[in-house]
């Protein structure tokens, strides 16, 4: 089969089988029945760190369907993917960029198809990890974050890539949507509606100062601190970590 699809590919099947048999022996001691392993670990008071894949709005149930992945990217995936019971979930950390990105198709209300969008994409090195496609970039959508918080129940936020905004004179935050002239109380439940919303923004002054080497909140420019505090105020969730610089 593979020879028809890839005629120039040469594979020594016996050598490959032997190589993977060696891998199997190395991996074998690490394989266990994970539900019992995790249950026992929780009861023993051990700390368990779970990292979610993809992004909240790619969740098959609560994302912008049909522009989603095939699994639960929200906190519920901890239960369905690992077999952990809901009562064992402790802190839920929302990892959020200081601006919004999206790979591929789908509605994106705050998308910037201009020089600022290009700056965010190039300076932030916004490429899909697997596809290498350019990520679409836009202003931070706090109204969307409020929705993802309803689903996930964040106890704290980690705000990353703040330094990508360093050179901007003004920065906008999306704080609400209107649809057909009516202000929406909640995030739209369909992608068709989301594609037609008008965004309500607040405009804040930029800080136009390099923050890449800053390691303490108090050392950030005043306008950067104001930007962070405004996000906290709207979300009513503490931002406990801030990422700047190439070693974010």
N, C-alpha and C positions, 0 to 999 in steps of 0.2 A: 504493500500500500504506500509506504513512505517513498519508495523508489519512483512511483508514478507521480507523486506530488513534488518530490525533490530529487530529480534525476541525478544531480551532481553530488548528492550527499552519500558518503560511504560510511557504513557502520559495521563494525565487527561485533556481531551480536553476542558471541561467547565472552569476549572481553568485557563488554558492557554488563552482562549478567554477573560476571565475577566481581566487577567493581561495585555493583549495587548490593551484592551479598556481603561485601566487607562493610558497606555503609550500614546495612541492616544490623550487623553485630554491634556496631558502635552505638546505634540508636536504641537497640533493644532494652538496655537497662533504664532508659529514660521514659519508656512507654508504660502507662498504668491506666487504671480505670479512674477517669478524672472526676466524676461526680463524687465518689466516695473520698477521693484524695482531697478535694476542695472542702467537702463537708467536715472532714476530720480537721483540716487546717483551721477552718473558722472556729470550730469548737475548742481548739487548742490556743486560740487567741493570736494566731499568726496573721501577719499583714499580707494582704493580697492586692496587687496592683493590676488592674485590667485596662488595657488601652483599646479604645474603639477605633475601628477602621472607617475610612471614608468620612463623610460629614453628615450632620444631623438631617439636612434637607435631602439627602439621598436615601433616607430610610424608606423601605418599601411600603410601609403603612402610613407614615406621617410626613413623608417628603413630598416633593413636587411631582407626583405621579403624572405621566409615565416616565419622567426624566429622573429615574432613580436606579439604585442597584437592586440586587435580588435578595437582600437580607435586611435585618434590623440593625441600623447604625446607631440607634438611640440607646439609652441606658437599659431598655428592656432586653436588648441583645445579650446583656450579661446573664440574664436568667435563661433565655432560650438557647443561647450559644454554649454556655458553660454548665448549666444545670445548677447554678447557685440559686438559693431561695431568695425572694425579694427582701425579706427581713434582714438578710446579711449584708445588704448594700449600705455602705457608710457614706463617706464624702463623694460627691459627684463634681468633678472639675471640668468646667467648660473651657476648651482651648479655642480661642477666638483671635483672628488676625485683627489688626487695627483698621483694616478695610475689608471689603467683601470680595470673594473670588468664586468663580464657577468654571468647571471644565465641560465643554460640550454644549449641547442644546438645552433649552429650557428657559423659562421666564426669569428675568434678572432685573427687577425694578430699578436698582441703583447703578446699573452698569454705565460706565463712562467710555463712550466711543470717541474720545478726543485725546489731546496731548497728555492730560492728567492720567487717563486710563493707560496710555502707553508707558508713562513714567512708572506707574505702580507695577506694571507687568515686567518691565525691563529691570528696574532697580530691585524689585522683589524676587527676580528670577522665577517668575510664575509659569512653570511648565508642569503638565501632568506627570506624575511619577512613572506610570506605566506607559501611557500613550505618547508622552513628550509633546502633547499639544499645548499651545499657549492657553493659559487660563485667562478667562475674561475677568476684568477688575472693575470695581466700583466703590462708592462710598460705603462706610459701615452702616449696615441696616439694623438698627437697634429694635425696630418693630418686629423684625424677623427673629431676633435673639430673644425677645420676650416670648414669642411662640415656642421656640425650642426649649426655653426654660420651663414652660408649662408641661412639656413632654418629659423633660429630663430631670428637673428639680435641682439645678445647680446650687451647690453650697459655696462655690467660689469660682472666679474666672481667672484664667491665665491669658493675658493680652499679649500677643506676639507681634513682631515686626513693626513696632512703633516708629523705629528710625526711618522706615520707608517714607513716612510723611514729613520728614525733617525739612524739606525744601519748599513746602507748599505755603503760599501766603494765606490762603483760607482753606478750611476743612469743613465738610458738611457731614451731618449725622441725620440719617433717616429715622423719623420718630413716629410716622403714621402714614396711612394710605387713604385715598378716597377713590371710590368707584362709581361712575355715572353721577358724579356730583354729591355723593353721600359718603360721609366719613365712616370708615370701617372701625368697628369696635374690636374685631379679632382678625387674625391672619386668614386670607382667603383659603377655602377648602379645595379649590380646583385650580389647575395650572392655567386654564383659560381665563379665569377671573384675574389671577395674578399677573398675567401678561398685559392686562388693560388698566391696571391701577395707576393713579397719579400719586407721586411721593411727596409727603410733607417733610421738609428739611429744616433744621436749624443750622445756621452758619457760624462757625467759630474761627477766631484768628489762629493762624499757624504760629509756630515758634521759630522757624527758619534758623535753627541752631542744630549742630550735629549732636546726636544723643548716643552714638554708637558705643562710646567708652564709659557711659554713665552706669553706675552700679547701685546707686541709692536713690530712692524716690525723691527725697528732699533736694537732690542735686539736679533734677530735671528742670527745664525751663518752665516758667510759670504757666504759659499757655498749654504746654504738654500736660502738666498736672491738672489744669482745668478741664482739658479734654477727657482725661481718664476719669476724673471725678464726676463729670456730667454723665458718662456712660454708667458709672456706679449708681448715680442718683435715679436715673430712668429705670434701670434694671432692678434696683434694690438688692443687688448682689455685690459683695466685696470683690475687688480685683486684687488678688494677693500676689500675683507674679506678673512681671512685665518683661518682655523679650526685646532686646536691642542688639545690634551688631551682628557680625557674621557668625559668631559662636552662640547664637540664640539658644 
